[in-house]
């Protein structure tokens, strides 16, 4: 099981739209608007590392109005 967080910068005013699009992805377990250096944070969980990477690179980064992302994979005991 792979788990991590994707920090997202999006176009001004697109935060709610991006959160709604993220919630349509089954790999996204939570999506939240934030205040600070990033606009949105998404919690991602997948069965494999390959699916995790593909979710970030081919799904999340391709959401309209997403400008940039930073991925933080979680390792170790929870």
C-alpha positions as CSV (number, residue, x, y, z in Angstrom):
1,X,0.0,0.0,0.0
2,X,1.3,3.4,-1.0
3,X,0.2,6.6,0.8
4,X,1.1,10.2,0.4
5,X,0.1,13.8,0.1
6,X,0.1,16.0,-3.0
7,X,0.5,19.7,-2.4
8,X,-1.1,21.7,-5.3
9,X,-0.9,25.2,-6.7
10,X,-3.7,26.2,-9.0
11,X,-5.1,29.2,-10.8
12,X,-6.5,32.0,-8.6
13,X,-10.0,31.2,-7.7
14,X,-9.8,27.5,-8.9
15,X,-9.4,25.9,-5.5
16,X,-13.0,24.6,-5.1
17,X,-13.0,23.3,-8.7
18,X,-9.7,21.4,-8.2
19,X,-11.0,19.9,-4.9
20,X,-14.2,18.7,-6.6
21,X,-12.2,17.2,-9.5
22,X,-9.8,15.5,-7.0
23,X,-12.8,13.9,-5.1
24,X,-13.8,12.1,-8.4
25,X,-10.6,10.1,-8.3
26,X,-11.0,6.9,-6.3
27,X,-7.3,7.1,-5.3
28,X,-7.9,10.4,-3.5
29,X,-9.0,9.8,0.0
30,X,-9.3,13.5,0.9
31,X,-8.9,16.9,-0.7
32,X,-8.7,20.2,1.2
33,X,-8.3,23.9,0.4
34,X,-5.4,25.3,2.4
35,X,-3.9,28.7,3.3
36,X,-0.2,29.2,2.8
37,X,2.3,28.3,0.1
38,X,-0.1,25.7,-1.5
39,X,-3.7,26.1,-2.4
40,X,-4.9,22.5,-2.1
41,X,-3.7,19.3,-0.4
42,X,-4.8,15.8,-1.5
43,X,-4.3,12.5,0.4
44,X,-3.6,9.7,-2.1
45,X,-3.7,6.0,-1.4
46,X,-3.0,3.2,-3.9
47,X,-2.2,-0.5,-3.8
48,X,1.1,-0.1,-5.6
49,X,3.9,2.4,-6.1
50,X,3.3,2.4,-9.8
51,X,-0.4,3.3,-9.5
52,X,0.5,6.1,-7.0
53,X,3.0,7.6,-9.5
54,X,0.5,7.3,-12.3
55,X,-2.2,8.9,-10.3
56,X,0.0,11.9,-9.6
57,X,1.6,12.3,-13.0
58,X,-1.3,11.4,-15.3
59,X,-4.4,12.3,-13.3
60,X,-3.8,15.0,-10.7
61,X,-1.3,17.0,-12.8
62,X,-3.7,16.9,-15.8
63,X,-6.6,18.4,-13.9
64,X,-7.5,21.7,-15.6
65,X,-6.2,24.8,-13.7
66,X,-3.6,22.8,-11.8
67,X,-0.3,24.8,-12.1
68,X,2.2,22.7,-10.1
69,X,2.4,20.0,-7.5
70,X,4.8,18.7,-4.8
71,X,4.4,15.0,-3.8
72,X,5.2,13.8,-0.3
73,X,5.1,9.9,0.0
74,X,4.6,8.5,3.4
75,X,6.9,5.7,4.6
76,X,7.2,3.6,7.7
77,X,4.7,2.7,10.4
78,X,1.5,4.6,10.8
